[in-house]
Amino acid sequence: MKPICWAHQVRILVLGLALLHTTVALAANGYPARPVTLINPYAPGSSTDLMARTLALAFQKSLGQPFVVVNRPGGSGVTGITALVNAPPDGLTLAYSPLTPLTIQPHMLASSKLGPGAVTPICGVAENILGIAVRADSPYRSVADLISKARATPPSYGSPGANSGPSLGADDLARNQRVSFVHVPFQGDAPSIQELLAGRLDFSAVVVASASAFVKSGAIRLLAVMSEARHPDYPDIATLQEQGFPVTQLSYTAIFAPKGTPASIVDVLDGLCMKSLQRDELRSFASKNEQVLHYLPHGELEKLMAEQYQLQGERLRASGALK
């Protein structure tokens, strides 16, 4: 991950000072007056779920009201984000999610009426580095081995959902190499990993942080990551690009609110997000769970979402997935 430039750090400092006053003002006005719901649009036990619960505790300490995480899995995040879109824009319902339901799924499911403009972005939290994993006793020692297998018989793989970031990365790899994989989508990383461990899948396309406990225990091996750079906790695992496969699939996570949420609430939540990511306890959590923190203020997050929406649409059209 590229280091934050000095100019960016100065902007963050100025933002933090300004938001200090906003936080005091909102607290005086009683926000939030009731507990806040934080939607996680994926299954319990995933890296997204763990970070959502950690952020909820940090926000709760700052604002003095419970932040309750509610799991709403389905449709690779569409179900949960749709619930957010339909909630009142009062700052009492938020979501923590990868960008996928807003930048990828809308191209595949026009009826979802989702997209970057369907929500109010609050802040970017982390980069979900994606990877390809196999069981420890798998005969596949490299991505090249998987491709060789696919030239004879398509291997099966699991992912956290249809059109999820990990699955799109795996599909890009298959198209690039002109082979086929048999995709088995699940609702979250956890069931995909369990099926891999049970020997019913040849490999899994995963969020690396979700598989970290199994990698550490030696039950799973990582063959590659799909990011632009290696995962800082797995410096020996090369990217697909480094292994000779021109495939990259990026995934960022963020906090969102319903469209129309007042700017004063957006500012205070963005400020709390920034401060929380600087706290030792959250940085320690991220390090232990191999999550890569990557804070973005809401304005920069909004720009990133628009860029990713356009890029993913171009990729899907080029692949033939869109008519």
VEXPAMI-589817 format. One record per residue (C-alpha): chain; residue number from 1; x, z, y. Coordinates in steps of 0.1 Angstrom, whole numbers, plus 2048, in hexadecimal, padded with zeros to 3 digits. Layout:
REM residues N
(lumfi A NUM (X Z Y))
...
***
This chain:
REM residues 323
(lumfi A 1 (800 800 800))
(lumfi A 2 (80D 7F7 822))
(lumfi A 3 (817 814 839))
(lumfi A 4 (801 81B 857))
(lumfi A 5 (812 80E 877))
(lumfi A 6 (81A 826 894))
(lumfi A 7 (7FF 815 8AA))
(lumfi A 8 (7E5 81C 88F))
(lumfi A 9 (7F1 841 88D))
(lumfi A 10 (7ED 844 8B3))
(lumfi A 11 (7CA 836 8B1))
(lumfi A 12 (7C1 84F 896))
(lumfi A 13 (7CF 86C 8AB))
(lumfi A 14 (7BB 862 8C9))
(lumfi A 15 (79C 85D 8B4))
(lumfi A 16 (7A1 880 8A5))
(lumfi A 17 (7A3 890 8C7))
(lumfi A 18 (784 87E 8D3))
(lumfi A 19 (771 887 8B3))
(lumfi A 20 (779 8AC 8B7))
(lumfi A 21 (762 8AD 8D5))
(lumfi A 22 (747 898 8C3))
(lumfi A 23 (748 8B0 8A5))
(lumfi A 24 (742 8CE 8BC))
(lumfi A 25 (725 8BD 8CD))
(lumfi A 26 (714 8B3 8AD))
(lumfi A 27 (719 8D6 89F))
(lumfi A 28 (708 8E4 8BE))
(lumfi A 29 (6EB 8CC 8B9))
(lumfi A 30 (6E7 8D8 895))
(lumfi A 31 (6F4 8BA 881))
(lumfi A 32 (6F0 8BA 865))
(lumfi A 33 (6D1 8D0 865))
(lumfi A 34 (6CC 8CC 83F))
(lumfi A 35 (6E1 8C4 820))
(lumfi A 36 (6F0 8A1 81F))
(lumfi A 37 (6ED 88B 801))
(lumfi A 38 (70C 877 7F7))
(lumfi A 39 (703 85A 7DF))
(lumfi A 40 (71C 850 7C5))
(lumfi A 41 (70F 82E 7B8))
(lumfi A 42 (723 831 798))
(lumfi A 43 (722 848 779))
(lumfi A 44 (730 86B 779))
(lumfi A 45 (754 870 76F))
(lumfi A 46 (762 851 780))
(lumfi A 47 (77D 852 79B))
(lumfi A 48 (762 84A 7B4))
(lumfi A 49 (74D 868 7A9))
(lumfi A 50 (76B 880 7AA))
(lumfi A 51 (775 876 7CD))
(lumfi A 52 (751 877 7D9))
(lumfi A 53 (74E 89B 7CE))
(lumfi A 54 (76F 8A4 7DE))
(lumfi A 55 (765 894 7FF))
(lumfi A 56 (743 8A6 7FD))
(lumfi A 57 (754 8C8 7FB))
(lumfi A 58 (76B 8C0 818))
(lumfi A 59 (74E 8B4 82E))
(lumfi A 60 (73A 8D3 824))
(lumfi A 61 (755 8EA 82F))
(lumfi A 62 (757 8D9 851))
(lumfi A 63 (732 8D6 858))
(lumfi A 64 (724 8F4 847))
(lumfi A 65 (709 8E2 834))
(lumfi A 66 (709 8D8 80F))
(lumfi A 67 (714 8B4 807))
(lumfi A 68 (703 8AD 7E6))
(lumfi A 69 (711 890 7D0))
(lumfi A 70 (6F5 87C 7BF))
(lumfi A 71 (6FE 862 7A4))
(lumfi A 72 (6EA 842 7A6))
(lumfi A 73 (6FB 82A 78E))
(lumfi A 74 (6F0 807 787))
(lumfi A 75 (6F7 7E3 790))
(lumfi A 76 (71B 7E9 798))
(lumfi A 77 (712 7FF 7B5))
(lumfi A 78 (6F3 7EB 7C1))
(lumfi A 79 (6DA 806 7B6))
(lumfi A 80 (6EB 822 7C9))
(lumfi A 81 (6F3 80E 7E9))
(lumfi A 82 (6CF 801 7E9))
(lumfi A 83 (6C4 826 7E9))
(lumfi A 84 (6DA 82C 807))
(lumfi A 85 (6CD 80D 81A))
(lumfi A 86 (6A9 81A 815))
(lumfi A 87 (6B1 83E 822))
(lumfi A 88 (6AA 849 846))
(lumfi A 89 (6C7 844 85E))
(lumfi A 90 (6CB 868 867))
(lumfi A 91 (6ED 870 858))
(lumfi A 92 (6DD 884 83B))
(lumfi A 93 (6E3 869 821))
(lumfi A 94 (705 859 81C))
(lumfi A 95 (717 847 800))
(lumfi A 96 (73A 846 7F4))
(lumfi A 97 (742 825 7E2))
(lumfi A 98 (759 808 7DD))
(lumfi A 99 (751 7EA 7F4))
(lumfi A 100 (746 7D7 7D5))
(lumfi A 101 (720 7DB 7DA))
(lumfi A 102 (723 7CF 7FD))
(lumfi A 103 (73D 7B3 7FB))
(lumfi A 104 (73A 7A5 7D7))
(lumfi A 105 (718 7AD 7C9))
(lumfi A 106 (704 79E 7E6))
(lumfi A 107 (712 77B 7DD))
(lumfi A 108 (707 77F 7B9))
(lumfi A 109 (6E6 791 7C0))
(lumfi A 110 (6D6 782 7E0))
(lumfi A 111 (6B6 795 7D8))
(lumfi A 112 (6C9 7B6 7DE))
(lumfi A 113 (6C9 7AF 804))
(lumfi A 114 (6EB 7C1 806))
(lumfi A 115 (70A 7B7 819))
(lumfi A 116 (721 7C6 833))
(lumfi A 117 (705 7C7 84D))
(lumfi A 118 (6ED 7DB 837))
(lumfi A 119 (6FE 7FC 83D))
(lumfi A 120 (712 80F 858))
(lumfi A 121 (736 813 84E))
(lumfi A 122 (744 836 854))
(lumfi A 123 (769 835 848))
(lumfi A 124 (780 827 82E))
(lumfi A 125 (78D 841 815))
(lumfi A 126 (7A3 832 7FA))
(lumfi A 127 (7AF 813 7E8))
(lumfi A 128 (7A3 811 7C4))
(lumfi A 129 (7C0 801 7B2))
(lumfi A 130 (7B2 7ED 795))
(lumfi A 131 (7C3 7E7 774))
(lumfi A 132 (7C2 7DA 750))
(lumfi A 133 (7C4 7F4 735))
(lumfi A 134 (7C7 7F5 70F))
(lumfi A 135 (7C7 810 6F5))
(lumfi A 136 (7E9 81F 6ED))
(lumfi A 137 (7E9 80F 6CA))
(lumfi A 138 (7DE 7ED 6D7))
(lumfi A 139 (7F3 7CF 6CA))
(lumfi A 140 (7F2 7C1 6EE))
(lumfi A 141 (812 7CC 700))
(lumfi A 142 (80D 7B6 71E))
(lumfi A 143 (7F4 7A1 731))
(lumfi A 144 (806 783 722))
(lumfi A 145 (7FC 790 700))
(lumfi A 146 (7D8 792 70A))
(lumfi A 147 (7D9 76E 717))
(lumfi A 148 (7E9 762 6F6))
(lumfi A 149 (7CD 774 6E3))
(lumfi A 150 (7B3 764 6F9))
(lumfi A 151 (7C0 741 6F2))
(lumfi A 152 (7B6 747 6CE))
(lumfi A 153 (798 75F 6CF))
(lumfi A 154 (789 76D 6F0))
(lumfi A 155 (791 793 6F2))
(lumfi A 156 (776 7AB 6FD))
(lumfi A 157 (779 7C1 71B))
(lumfi A 158 (765 7DC 72C))
(lumfi A 159 (760 7E2 752))
(lumfi A 160 (74D 7FA 768))
(lumfi A 161 (732 7DF 76E))
(lumfi A 162 (728 7BB 771))
(lumfi A 163 (739 7AB 78F))
(lumfi A 164 (74D 7CC 795))
(lumfi A 165 (76F 7C9 7A5))
(lumfi A 166 (781 7CE 783))
(lumfi A 167 (76C 7B5 771))
(lumfi A 168 (771 79B 78D))
(lumfi A 169 (796 7A0 78A))
(lumfi A 170 (795 79B 764))
(lumfi A 171 (77F 77C 768))
(lumfi A 172 (797 76E 782))
(lumfi A 173 (7B4 773 769))
(lumfi A 174 (7A0 761 74E))
(lumfi A 175 (798 743 765))
(lumfi A 176 (7BB 741 772))
(lumfi A 177 (7C9 73F 74E))
(lumfi A 178 (7AC 729 742))
(lumfi A 179 (7A2 741 726))
(lumfi A 180 (783 756 71F))
(lumfi A 181 (77D 77B 71D))
(lumfi A 182 (75D 78B 70F))
(lumfi A 183 (751 7A3 72A))
(lumfi A 184 (73E 7C3 721))
(lumfi A 185 (732 7D3 742))
(lumfi A 186 (72A 7F9 744))
(lumfi A 187 (71D 810 75F))
(lumfi A 188 (73E 81E 76A))
(lumfi A 189 (761 821 75D))
(lumfi A 190 (75B 83E 746))
(lumfi A 191 (746 82D 72B))
(lumfi A 192 (75D 80E 72C))
(lumfi A 193 (77B 824 726))
(lumfi A 194 (769 837 70A))
(lumfi A 195 (761 816 6F9))
(lumfi A 196 (785 80B 6FD))
(lumfi A 197 (791 82C 6ED))
(lumfi A 198 (778 827 6D0))
(lumfi A 199 (789 806 6C8))
(lumfi A 200 (76A 7F1 6D0))
(lumfi A 201 (77B 7DE 6ED))
(lumfi A 202 (79C 7CC 6EF))
(lumfi A 203 (7A3 7D7 713))
(lumfi A 204 (792 7E6 732))
(lumfi A 205 (793 7DB 756))
(lumfi A 206 (793 7FC 768))
(lumfi A 207 (798 810 788))
(lumfi A 208 (7BA 81E 77F))
(lumfi A 209 (7B1 841 78C))
(lumfi A 210 (794 842 774))
(lumfi A 211 (7AB 83C 757))
(lumfi A 212 (7C7 853 763))
(lumfi A 213 (7C0 870 74C))
(lumfi A 214 (7C2 85A 72D))
(lumfi A 215 (7E1 848 73A))
(lumfi A 216 (7F2 86A 73F))
(lumfi A 217 (7E7 876 71C))
(lumfi A 218 (7F5 856 70D))
(lumfi A 219 (7D4 84A 6FF))
(lumfi A 220 (7D3 82C 716))
(lumfi A 221 (7EE 814 722))
(lumfi A 222 (7ED 801 743))
(lumfi A 223 (7F8 7DC 740))
(lumfi A 224 (7F5 7D3 764))
(lumfi A 225 (7E5 7DB 786))
(lumfi A 226 (7D1 7C2 79B))
(lumfi A 227 (7DC 7CE 7BD))
(lumfi A 228 (7F6 7BE 7D5))
(lumfi A 229 (80E 7DA 7CD))
(lumfi A 230 (815 7F1 7B0))
(lumfi A 231 (802 812 7AD))
(lumfi A 232 (818 82D 7BC))
(lumfi A 233 (812 843 79D))
(lumfi A 234 (81B 827 785))
(lumfi A 235 (839 816 794))
(lumfi A 236 (842 807 772))
(lumfi A 237 (822 7F4 76F))
(lumfi A 238 (825 7D2 77E))
(lumfi A 239 (80A 7C0 791))
(lumfi A 240 (7F9 7A1 782))
(lumfi A 241 (80B 78D 79D))
(lumfi A 242 (82D 79B 792))
(lumfi A 243 (825 792 76E))
(lumfi A 244 (820 76E 778))
(lumfi A 245 (7FA 76E 77B))
(lumfi A 246 (7EE 765 79E))
(lumfi A 247 (7D1 77D 79F))
(lumfi A 248 (7CA 799 7B7))
(lumfi A 249 (7AA 7AE 7B9))
(lumfi A 250 (7A9 7C9 7D4))
(lumfi A 251 (790 7E5 7D6))
(lumfi A 252 (78B 7FE 7F2))
(lumfi A 253 (773 81C 7F3))
(lumfi A 254 (761 829 812))
(lumfi A 255 (745 83E 81F))
(lumfi A 256 (725 82D 82B))
(lumfi A 257 (705 837 83D))
(lumfi A 258 (6E4 825 841))
(lumfi A 259 (6E2 80A 85B))
(lumfi A 260 (6D8 818 87D))
(lumfi A 261 (6E9 83A 879))
(lumfi A 262 (6F1 847 89C))
(lumfi A 263 (714 840 8A9))
(lumfi A 264 (718 866 8B0))
(lumfi A 265 (713 86E 88B))
(lumfi A 266 (72A 851 880))
(lumfi A 267 (745 85E 897))
(lumfi A 268 (744 881 88A))
(lumfi A 269 (743 877 866))
(lumfi A 270 (760 85E 86C))
(lumfi A 271 (774 87A 87C))
(lumfi A 272 (76D 892 85F))
(lumfi A 273 (778 877 847))
(lumfi A 274 (799 872 859))
(lumfi A 275 (79F 897 85B))
(lumfi A 276 (796 89D 836))
(lumfi A 277 (7AE 882 82A))
(lumfi A 278 (7CA 894 83D))
(lumfi A 279 (7C3 8B6 82C))
(lumfi A 280 (7DB 8C2 812))
(lumfi A 281 (7C0 8C9 7F8))
(lumfi A 282 (7B1 8A6 7F9))
(lumfi A 283 (7D3 896 7F9))
(lumfi A 284 (7DD 8AB 7DB))
(lumfi A 285 (7BD 8A2 7CA))
(lumfi A 286 (7C3 87D 7D0))
(lumfi A 287 (7E7 880 7C3))
(lumfi A 288 (7DD 892 7A3))
(lumfi A 289 (7C2 879 79C))
(lumfi A 290 (7D7 85B 7A6))
(lumfi A 291 (7C1 84F 7C2))
(lumfi A 292 (7D1 83D 7DF))
(lumfi A 293 (7C4 84A 800))
(lumfi A 294 (7BF 82F 81B))
(lumfi A 295 (7AC 83B 839))
(lumfi A 296 (79B 821 850))
(lumfi A 297 (786 82A 86E))
(lumfi A 298 (763 81C 86E))
(lumfi A 299 (76B 7FE 885))
(lumfi A 300 (788 7F2 86F))
(lumfi A 301 (773 7F8 850))
(lumfi A 302 (757 7E2 85E))
(lumfi A 303 (771 7C7 864))
(lumfi A 304 (77F 7CA 840))
(lumfi A 305 (75C 7C8 831))
(lumfi A 306 (755 7A8 844))
(lumfi A 307 (776 799 838))
(lumfi A 308 (771 7A4 814))
(lumfi A 309 (74E 796 814))
(lumfi A 310 (75A 774 81E))
(lumfi A 311 (778 774 807))
(lumfi A 312 (764 77F 7E8))
(lumfi A 313 (74A 764 7EF))
(lumfi A 314 (765 74A 7F1))
(lumfi A 315 (774 756 7D0))
(lumfi A 316 (752 756 7BE))
(lumfi A 317 (74A 733 7CB))
(lumfi A 318 (76C 726 7C0))
(lumfi A 319 (767 735 79E))
(lumfi A 320 (746 724 799))
(lumfi A 321 (733 745 796))
(lumfi A 322 (71E 73B 7B4))
(lumfi A 323 (70A 71C 7B7))
***
